Every structure is written in C-alpha cells, then in structure tokens.
C-alpha cells in the first residue's frame, strides 16, 4: 500500500454534490476521484513541460510571420 497523507480540500457546494454523486454512481470514494483528477492534471503538466523542453531551441516566430506563413500555405 502506498503511503498517504491526509489533507483538507474546500469545494463549492455544487461541485462537492456532483463529486459525491459521481462517486456513488461509480462505486468509488471521493478520495479516489480527487486523487485521479490530481494525478491526471500533474501528468498533463509533465507533458507540457516536456514539450516546452523539446521546443526550447526553436527559433521564435513573430505573430505577423506566423500568420503570413499560414496564408502562404493556404490555411487562411
């Protein structure tokens, strides 16, 4: 079993109710749903940070040149 830490999270009443309904409908705990949502959000952050790292050496493009390129390629 993974080590866990207890924390308090304050949710708006309507969000809490929706979460409780989803937990009941899926036969899961509120903690499981929140843990999964947080893990997914952190995984998305990790993907974004990796994409930024991979593109760090790309030459920056101005907005005007980017739009001009789209027009030349027939995208606009």
LINLIN-V710792 format. One record per pair of residues at least 12 apart in sequence whose ideal C-beta (glycine too) atoms are under 6 Angstrom apart, sorted by sequence separation. I is the first residue (numbers start at 1). J is the second residue. D is the distance in Angstrom with one decimal. If there is no record, write none. Layout:
i=I j=J d=D
i=I j=J d=D
This chain:
none
